[in-house]
């Protein structure tokens, strides 16, 4: 095998995406092993908006700002991490190949930070920790729909009235996801800041960040005028 082919394989292999998935899984397994100690662990590394703006001298800079990063790698339960990792696996690989490895990692973290900031600004005073990679993954979805606007997936549920639909546009799936997030976010505006649940506005913030940042992170070979190719998964 030539050096050129080796380089192409390494470039097209989503090593960062797979590493992120593995890291999230390893950390979750660690969480599952903590037993009752999981609660102080979550309150230490989960993002708590009230701590960020606390005037208490007992809250140092590490407690305020480290969770912006660490919370991306903590999940609440098996459903939470499995659903997140499925989306990351499906959408992240192609985005990484399009951006390049280091750019993809930087992009992922920036989207996660943007989502965390959006959550903090929309949940001022909340004492509930925010957990999960959802915000960063939302940014990946934003990049995916920017790079591959007419990409399609094979229909995963070919039953009943869907049986004649062989492929589903990725843009339609992401758009439907976005609408659901937005509607759910509207429904949470009047809820108490001490009510747990899904950090909807973090998802939306991450998605918007992904849309904005994607055009600055693509590799030089990508031409945004290419709108005619069809992609199948």
QUIMO-V781313 format. One record per helix or strand of 2 or more residues. SS is the DSSP state (A for helix, B for strand). FROM is the first residue (numbers start at 1). LEN is the number of residues. Records with the same first field share a line. If there is no record, write none. Layout:
SS = FROM-LEN, FROM-LEN
//
This chain:
A = 3-10, 15-18, 35-11, 49-4, 61-5, 67-7, 78-22, 101-22, 134-14, 160-3, 170-19, 200-18
B = 152-3, 167-3
//
